[in-house]
Amino acid sequence: MRKFFIILMSIFVVYGCGRFSSTDPSINITEDEREARIAIDFSRDSNYIVNYLKLYYPELTAEQVAAWEATNALENRYIDGQKRYFRNAGRNLFRIDKEAKKVFEQVEGVQVDQLHLFLDGYNKEVIKAAREQKKSLVLPVTMTIKYTLTVKPDVVPDSTLLRAWMPYPRGDQNSVKDIRLISTSEPEYKISSDKYVHKSIYMEKIAVAGQPTLFSYELSFKGYNEWYDFNPEDIEPYDTKSRLYKEYTAERATHVIFSDRIKKITDSIVGTETNPYIKVKKIYRWIADNYPWASAREYSTVENIPEYVLDNKHGDCGQVGLLLITMARYAGVPARWQSGWMLHPNSVNMHDWLEVYYEGIGWVPTDQSFGRGRYNVIDNDDEYHFYTKGLDAFRWIVNSDYSGEFSPAKKFIRSETVDFQRGEVEWEGGNLYFDKWSGWISDIQYKYEEK
């Protein structure tokens, strides 16, 4: 290890890998901080929302707005005595409310998801290759990317040291191979061990007045399509006394809680079913059919994410993923968080999914969010439910759990207390929240292999 990091380790307190949120003070934000973050998310006033909605409802009435607010389809809250709307509340309305969606499509046309169209054909070839080769990892794709984190000018004093953690691909995943760091913006850096659930590359840099501060790196890795060809009856009985089973069927504060509502709904979905995969598929289908995707508040502002989904009747990828994890665990099926980025051609974004454990098969990646919507008629159940048995190759896996710790440890509260995808930044005066910087992937190149 470089001398820089020998010194660094003597300065910062480095915690263990830590799976539970109670071990890391950097995720325990104060109520004042939570309210400040909520105020950033709820940045729209009534005039903005009304003007936006009138593009689709020229004769918009106060009664219509009130009705949408009553169902939480138009998300709002009072801040300092004034009604404020979630920054994407207007667009979200047309995703959440079925009748409003029809009105939107009359104006804008039907919104066809090109990614789903691509994947319907692509995943069919993955299944074919997995069966022909009798392998769960097939058709690798080598991806070269550049990640850049940009701190805005003058958000800290001149000559201030900035500390930045950026997401980095995990080296302990079956579907990710040959990770190669090509270049870094800073000559000194630290890549965390895979024992940390949030995999990161850490850098430091001095801020210069009037200029943005950039951290970046380039790397390549080989991603495999991962799909498991099994039948429900292939799953063996769980060893309910094993450490794995106990840990991943347990509740975990604050998001995986078996509330009375979670129990009642899960029982109604699962019924008398005893097979673990069929249980999961029933829950998966129920969530996909009832909770449309909508842009989400920052996770650090939500006390319990699965309950938020149930209350608001929508959720983004991580929110519905946590709902599935919670319901699966309550139903006696081990499940855990996984996340990072989706790097599909022409569709790059942060993304969350999960893994489900089936005895005799192992951990199987499952993407609840990708269960929504299909445009081609698919009669084959394995094709239709591809994402209950695997993932496509276009995944940059960064996190193996949520609300973990960092290496080096953060000194101040985190911007994202659940996930880790954009990064984290701090200086001697405290944490820098997302409104002060941005992190994104660019310059993606793909090389496809047949085997």
C-alpha positions as CSV (number, residue, x, y, z in Angstrom):
1,M,0.0,0.0,0.0
2,R,1.3,3.4,-0.8
3,K,2.7,5.6,1.9
4,F,-0.2,8.0,1.4
5,F,-2.6,5.4,2.6
6,I,-0.5,4.3,5.5
7,I,-0.8,7.8,6.8
8,L,-4.4,7.9,5.9
9,M,-5.2,4.8,7.9
10,S,-3.7,6.4,11.0
11,I,-6.0,9.4,10.6
12,F,-9.3,7.7,9.9
13,V,-11.2,5.2,12.0
14,V,-11.8,2.1,9.9
15,Y,-14.7,0.0,10.9
16,G,-15.3,-3.7,10.2
17,C,-17.5,-4.8,7.3
18,G,-20.6,-4.3,9.4
19,R,-23.9,-5.6,8.0
20,F,-26.3,-3.8,10.3
21,S,-27.1,-0.1,10.2
22,S,-26.8,0.4,13.9
23,T,-23.0,0.0,13.6
24,D,-22.4,3.0,11.4
25,P,-23.2,6.5,12.7
26,S,-22.9,8.0,9.2
27,I,-26.3,6.7,8.3
28,N,-28.1,8.1,11.3
29,I,-29.3,11.5,10.1
30,T,-30.9,14.0,12.4
31,E,-34.5,15.1,11.9
32,D,-33.3,18.6,10.9
33,E,-31.1,17.1,8.2
34,R,-33.9,14.8,7.0
35,E,-36.3,17.8,6.8
36,A,-33.7,19.8,4.8
37,R,-33.3,17.0,2.4
38,I,-37.1,16.6,2.0
39,A,-37.3,20.4,1.2
40,I,-34.8,19.8,-1.6
41,D,-36.9,17.0,-3.0
42,F,-40.2,18.9,-2.6
43,S,-39.2,21.9,-4.6
44,R,-42.3,22.6,-6.7
45,D,-45.0,25.0,-5.8
46,S,-48.7,25.0,-6.7
47,N,-48.2,27.3,-9.7
48,Y,-45.6,25.0,-11.3
49,I,-47.8,21.9,-10.8
50,V,-51.0,23.6,-12.1
51,N,-49.2,25.0,-15.2
52,Y,-47.6,21.6,-15.9
53,L,-50.9,19.7,-15.5
54,K,-52.8,22.2,-17.8
55,L,-50.6,21.0,-20.7
56,Y,-52.7,17.8,-20.5
57,Y,-55.8,19.1,-18.7
58,P,-56.6,22.6,-20.1
59,E,-59.7,22.8,-18.0
60,L,-58.0,21.6,-14.8
61,T,-60.0,22.1,-11.7
62,A,-59.1,22.4,-8.0
63,E,-61.2,19.3,-7.3
64,Q,-59.2,17.2,-9.7
65,V,-56.0,18.2,-8.1
66,A,-57.4,17.5,-4.6
67,A,-58.5,14.1,-5.7
68,W,-55.0,13.2,-6.9
69,E,-53.5,14.5,-3.7
70,A,-55.9,12.4,-1.6
71,T,-54.7,9.2,-3.3
72,N,-51.0,10.3,-3.1
73,A,-50.8,10.1,-6.9
74,L,-49.8,13.8,-6.7
75,E,-47.2,13.7,-3.9
76,N,-47.1,16.7,-1.7
77,R,-46.5,17.9,1.8
78,Y,-46.5,21.1,3.8
79,I,-43.1,22.7,4.4
80,D,-42.9,25.8,6.6
81,G,-46.7,26.2,6.3
82,Q,-46.7,26.0,2.5
83,K,-47.9,23.2,0.2
84,R,-44.9,21.9,-1.7
85,Y,-44.9,19.1,-4.4
86,F,-42.3,16.5,-5.0
87,R,-40.0,17.7,-7.8
88,N,-41.3,15.0,-10.2
89,A,-44.8,14.9,-8.9
90,G,-46.3,16.2,-12.2
91,R,-44.8,13.5,-14.4
92,N,-45.3,10.8,-11.8
93,L,-49.0,11.4,-11.8
94,F,-49.2,10.1,-15.4
95,R,-47.3,7.0,-14.3
96,I,-49.3,6.3,-11.2
97,D,-52.9,7.1,-12.0
98,K,-54.3,4.9,-14.8
99,E,-56.9,7.4,-16.1
100,A,-54.3,10.2,-16.1
101,K,-51.9,8.0,-18.0
102,K,-54.5,7.6,-20.8
103,V,-54.8,11.4,-21.0
104,F,-51.0,11.7,-21.2
105,E,-50.8,9.2,-24.0
106,Q,-53.5,11.0,-26.0
107,V,-51.2,14.0,-26.0
108,E,-47.7,12.4,-26.1
109,G,-48.5,9.1,-27.7
110,V,-47.9,5.6,-26.1
111,Q,-44.5,5.5,-24.5
112,V,-42.8,2.3,-25.7
113,D,-39.9,1.1,-23.6
114,Q,-37.2,0.3,-26.1
115,L,-35.1,-1.4,-23.4
116,H,-37.8,-4.0,-22.8
117,L,-38.2,-4.5,-26.5
118,F,-34.4,-5.2,-26.8
119,L,-34.4,-7.5,-23.7
120,D,-37.3,-9.6,-24.9
121,G,-35.2,-10.8,-27.8
122,Y,-31.8,-10.7,-26.0
123,N,-32.9,-12.8,-23.0
124,K,-34.4,-15.4,-25.3
125,E,-30.9,-16.0,-26.7
126,V,-29.4,-16.1,-23.2
127,I,-31.8,-18.9,-22.2
128,K,-31.0,-20.8,-25.3
129,A,-27.2,-20.5,-24.7
130,A,-27.6,-21.5,-21.0
131,R,-29.5,-24.6,-21.9
132,E,-27.2,-25.6,-24.8
133,Q,-24.0,-25.0,-22.8
134,K,-25.6,-26.3,-19.5
135,K,-24.1,-23.3,-17.8
136,S,-25.6,-20.5,-15.7
137,L,-23.0,-17.9,-17.0
138,V,-23.1,-17.3,-20.7
139,L,-22.5,-14.8,-23.6
140,P,-20.0,-12.4,-21.8
141,V,-19.9,-8.7,-22.7
142,T,-16.7,-6.7,-22.0
143,M,-17.6,-3.1,-21.0
144,T,-15.2,-0.2,-20.8
145,I,-16.5,2.8,-18.8
146,K,-15.4,6.1,-17.4
147,Y,-16.8,7.3,-14.1
148,T,-16.7,11.0,-13.2
149,L,-17.7,12.8,-10.0
150,T,-17.9,16.6,-10.3
151,V,-18.1,18.9,-7.3
152,K,-19.5,22.3,-8.2
153,P,-17.3,25.4,-8.0
154,D,-17.0,27.2,-4.7
155,V,-19.1,24.9,-2.5
156,V,-16.1,24.7,-0.2
157,P,-13.4,27.3,0.6
158,D,-10.4,27.6,-1.7
159,S,-7.5,25.1,-1.0
160,T,-9.9,22.7,1.0
161,L,-9.2,19.0,0.8
162,L,-12.1,17.1,-0.6
163,R,-12.6,13.4,0.1
164,A,-14.6,11.3,-2.5
165,W,-15.8,7.8,-2.6
166,M,-16.9,6.5,-6.1
167,P,-18.7,3.2,-6.9
168,Y,-16.5,0.4,-8.1
169,P,-17.4,-3.1,-9.5
170,R,-17.3,-5.9,-6.9
171,G,-14.7,-8.7,-7.4
172,D,-16.7,-11.3,-5.5
173,Q,-19.5,-11.8,-8.0
174,N,-19.9,-14.8,-10.3
175,S,-21.1,-12.7,-13.2
176,V,-18.3,-10.2,-13.1
177,K,-14.8,-11.1,-14.2
178,D,-11.5,-9.5,-15.4
179,I,-11.9,-6.1,-13.7
180,R,-9.1,-3.9,-15.0
181,L,-8.4,-0.3,-13.8
182,I,-7.1,1.6,-16.8
183,S,-6.5,5.1,-15.4
184,T,-7.4,7.5,-12.5
185,S,-7.5,11.3,-12.3
186,E,-5.6,11.1,-9.0
187,P,-2.3,9.3,-8.6
188,E,-3.2,8.1,-5.1
189,Y,-6.3,6.1,-4.5
190,K,-7.7,3.2,-2.5
191,I,-10.0,0.5,-3.7
192,S,-11.9,-1.1,-0.8
193,S,-12.0,-4.8,0.0
194,D,-14.9,-6.9,-1.1
195,K,-15.6,-7.5,2.6
196,Y,-17.3,-4.1,2.5
197,V,-20.9,-4.3,1.2
198,H,-20.3,-1.0,-0.6
199,K,-17.4,-1.4,-3.0
200,S,-15.6,1.9,-3.7
201,I,-12.6,3.7,-5.0
202,Y,-11.5,6.5,-2.8
203,M,-9.6,9.7,-3.8
204,E,-8.6,13.1,-2.4
205,K,-8.1,16.4,-4.1
206,I,-7.7,20.1,-3.2
207,A,-10.5,22.4,-4.3
208,V,-9.5,25.5,-6.4
209,A,-11.6,28.7,-6.2
210,G,-13.9,29.2,-9.2
211,Q,-13.3,25.8,-10.6
212,P,-15.2,22.5,-10.4
213,T,-13.3,19.6,-8.7
214,L,-13.2,16.5,-10.8
215,F,-12.5,12.9,-9.7
216,S,-12.6,10.2,-12.4
217,Y,-11.3,6.8,-13.4
218,E,-11.6,4.4,-16.3
219,L,-11.9,0.6,-16.2
220,S,-13.1,-2.4,-18.0
221,F,-14.7,-5.6,-16.9
222,K,-16.4,-8.6,-18.3
223,G,-20.0,-9.2,-17.5
224,Y,-21.8,-12.5,-17.9
225,N,-25.5,-13.1,-18.5
226,E,-26.6,-15.2,-15.5
227,W,-29.6,-17.4,-15.8
228,Y,-30.5,-20.6,-13.8
229,D,-32.4,-23.3,-15.5
230,F,-34.3,-25.1,-12.7
231,N,-37.8,-26.3,-12.0
232,P,-39.5,-25.5,-8.7
233,E,-39.3,-29.1,-7.6
234,D,-35.5,-29.0,-8.0
235,I,-35.3,-26.8,-4.8
236,E,-34.3,-28.7,-1.7
237,P,-35.7,-28.1,1.8
238,Y,-34.0,-25.3,3.7
239,D,-31.8,-25.9,6.7
240,T,-33.7,-23.5,8.9
241,K,-31.1,-23.7,11.6
242,S,-28.2,-22.5,9.3
243,R,-26.7,-19.1,9.7
244,L,-27.6,-18.1,6.2
245,Y,-31.2,-19.0,6.6
246,K,-31.6,-17.2,9.9
247,E,-29.8,-14.0,8.7
248,Y,-31.6,-13.7,5.4
249,T,-35.1,-14.5,6.6
250,A,-34.9,-12.1,9.6
251,E,-36.2,-8.6,10.0
252,R,-33.7,-5.7,9.8
253,A,-34.2,-2.1,10.9
254,T,-35.3,0.1,9.4
255,H,-36.6,-1.2,6.1
256,V,-37.1,-4.9,6.4
257,I,-39.9,-5.1,9.0
258,F,-42.7,-7.6,9.2
259,S,-45.5,-5.2,9.9
260,D,-49.1,-6.5,10.3
261,R,-49.8,-5.1,6.9
262,I,-46.8,-6.8,5.3
263,K,-47.8,-10.1,7.0
264,K,-51.5,-9.8,5.9
265,I,-50.7,-9.0,2.3
266,T,-48.0,-11.6,1.9
267,D,-50.2,-14.3,3.4
268,S,-52.9,-13.4,0.9
269,I,-50.5,-13.6,-2.0
270,V,-48.7,-16.8,-1.0
271,G,-51.7,-18.7,0.4
272,T,-50.9,-22.3,1.1
273,E,-48.0,-22.5,-1.3
274,T,-44.9,-24.2,0.1
275,N,-42.4,-24.1,-2.8
276,P,-39.9,-21.2,-2.4
277,Y,-39.7,-20.3,-6.0
278,I,-43.4,-20.2,-6.6
279,K,-43.8,-18.1,-3.5
280,V,-41.3,-15.6,-4.8
281,K,-42.9,-15.6,-8.3
282,K,-46.3,-14.9,-6.8
283,I,-45.0,-12.0,-4.8
284,Y,-43.0,-10.8,-7.8
285,R,-46.0,-10.8,-10.1
286,W,-48.3,-9.1,-7.5
287,I,-45.8,-6.3,-7.0
288,A,-45.2,-5.9,-10.8
289,D,-48.9,-5.8,-11.5
290,N,-49.9,-3.3,-8.8
291,Y,-47.0,-0.9,-8.3
292,P,-45.9,1.1,-11.3
293,W,-42.5,2.7,-11.6
294,A,-42.3,6.4,-10.5
295,S,-39.4,8.7,-9.7
296,A,-38.6,8.4,-6.1
297,R,-37.7,10.6,-3.1
298,E,-34.2,10.2,-1.7
299,Y,-34.1,7.0,0.3
300,S,-32.6,8.8,3.3
301,T,-35.8,10.7,3.8
302,V,-38.0,7.6,4.0
303,E,-38.4,5.9,7.3
304,N,-39.5,2.5,5.9
305,I,-39.3,2.0,2.2
306,P,-41.6,-1.0,1.7
307,E,-44.3,0.8,3.7
308,Y,-43.8,3.9,1.6
309,V,-44.5,1.8,-1.5
310,L,-47.7,0.4,0.0
311,D,-48.8,3.9,1.1
312,N,-48.2,5.6,-2.2
313,K,-49.0,2.7,-4.6
314,H,-45.8,3.1,-6.6
315,G,-42.1,2.7,-6.2
316,D,-38.8,2.8,-8.1
317,C,-36.5,-0.1,-8.5
318,G,-34.9,-0.2,-5.1
319,Q,-38.2,0.5,-3.4
320,V,-40.1,-2.4,-4.9
321,G,-36.9,-4.5,-4.5
322,L,-37.0,-3.9,-0.8
323,L,-40.7,-4.8,-0.7
324,L,-40.0,-8.1,-2.4
325,I,-37.1,-8.8,0.0
326,T,-39.3,-8.1,3.0
327,M,-42.2,-10.2,1.8
328,A,-39.9,-13.1,0.7
329,R,-38.2,-13.1,4.1
330,Y,-41.5,-13.1,5.9
331,A,-42.6,-16.0,3.7
332,G,-39.5,-18.0,4.8
333,V,-37.4,-17.5,1.6
334,P,-33.9,-16.0,2.1
335,A,-33.4,-12.7,0.2
336,R,-30.8,-9.9,0.1
337,W,-30.1,-6.6,-1.6
338,Q,-27.9,-6.1,-4.6
339,S,-27.4,-2.9,-6.7
340,G,-25.2,-0.8,-8.9
341,W,-25.8,0.4,-12.4
342,M,-27.6,-0.9,-15.5
343,L,-25.4,-0.4,-18.5
344,H,-27.6,-1.5,-21.4
345,P,-26.9,0.1,-24.8
346,N,-28.8,3.4,-24.9
347,S,-30.2,2.9,-21.4
348,V,-27.7,3.7,-18.6
349,N,-28.8,4.4,-15.1
350,M,-28.5,3.6,-11.4
351,H,-30.4,0.4,-10.6
352,D,-31.3,-1.9,-7.7
353,W,-32.3,-5.5,-7.6
354,L,-31.9,-8.5,-5.2
355,E,-30.8,-12.1,-4.8
356,V,-32.9,-15.0,-3.6
357,Y,-31.5,-18.1,-2.1
358,Y,-32.8,-21.5,-3.1
359,E,-31.4,-24.6,-1.4
360,G,-29.5,-26.8,-3.8
361,I,-29.2,-24.0,-6.4
362,G,-27.7,-21.1,-4.6
363,W,-28.2,-17.3,-4.7
364,V,-30.2,-16.4,-7.8
365,P,-30.4,-12.7,-9.0
366,T,-33.9,-11.4,-9.2
367,D,-34.9,-8.0,-10.7
368,Q,-38.4,-7.0,-9.4
369,S,-38.4,-3.7,-11.4
370,F,-37.8,-5.5,-14.7
371,G,-41.0,-7.6,-14.1
372,R,-43.1,-4.6,-15.2
373,G,-44.4,-4.3,-18.7
374,R,-43.8,-6.4,-21.8
375,Y,-44.6,-5.3,-25.3
376,N,-44.2,-8.6,-27.2
377,V,-46.6,-11.5,-26.5
378,I,-44.5,-14.1,-24.7
379,D,-46.0,-17.5,-24.1
380,N,-42.9,-19.1,-22.7
381,D,-42.9,-18.6,-18.9
382,D,-39.1,-18.7,-18.5
383,E,-38.8,-15.9,-21.0
384,Y,-41.6,-13.9,-19.4
385,H,-40.2,-14.3,-15.9
386,F,-36.6,-14.2,-16.9
387,Y,-35.8,-11.8,-14.1
388,T,-37.0,-14.2,-11.4
389,K,-34.1,-16.6,-12.4
390,G,-31.3,-14.3,-13.5
391,L,-29.9,-11.1,-14.9
392,D,-28.6,-9.9,-18.2
393,A,-24.9,-9.1,-18.6
394,F,-25.3,-5.3,-18.5
395,R,-24.9,-4.9,-14.8
396,W,-22.3,-3.1,-12.8
397,I,-22.5,-4.7,-9.4
398,V,-21.4,-2.4,-6.6
399,N,-23.4,-3.3,-3.5
400,S,-24.1,-6.7,-1.9
401,D,-26.3,-5.2,0.9
402,Y,-27.6,-1.9,2.0
403,S,-26.6,0.6,4.7
404,G,-23.1,-0.8,5.1
405,E,-19.8,0.9,5.9
406,F,-17.0,2.4,3.8
407,S,-13.3,2.0,3.6
408,P,-11.9,4.5,4.5
409,A,-14.7,5.3,6.9
410,K,-16.8,8.4,6.4
411,K,-16.4,11.0,9.2
412,F,-19.7,12.7,8.5
413,I,-23.3,11.8,7.7
414,R,-23.8,10.1,4.3
415,S,-25.8,11.6,1.4
416,E,-27.3,8.2,0.7
417,T,-28.0,6.2,3.9
418,V,-29.3,3.1,2.1
419,D,-27.7,2.6,-1.3
420,F,-24.3,3.6,-2.9
421,Q,-24.3,4.4,-6.6
422,R,-23.4,8.0,-7.3
423,G,-20.7,8.3,-4.6
424,E,-20.1,10.3,-1.4
425,V,-18.2,13.5,-0.8
426,E,-17.1,15.3,2.3
427,W,-14.6,18.0,3.5
428,E,-13.5,19.1,7.0
429,G,-16.7,21.0,7.4
430,G,-19.0,18.1,6.8
431,N,-20.8,16.1,4.2
432,L,-21.6,17.5,0.7
433,Y,-25.1,16.5,-0.3
434,F,-26.3,15.7,-3.9
435,D,-27.2,19.2,-4.7
436,K,-23.5,20.1,-4.5
437,W,-22.1,17.5,-6.9
438,S,-22.9,14.9,-9.5
439,G,-21.6,11.5,-10.5
440,W,-22.1,9.7,-13.8
441,I,-20.9,7.0,-16.1
442,S,-19.9,7.9,-19.7
443,D,-17.9,6.7,-22.7
444,I,-19.2,3.1,-22.5
445,Q,-17.8,0.7,-25.1
446,Y,-19.1,-2.9,-25.6
447,K,-17.3,-6.0,-26.9
448,Y,-19.6,-9.0,-27.3
449,E,-18.4,-12.6,-27.2
450,E,-20.2,-15.7,-28.3
451,K,-19.0,-18.0,-25.5
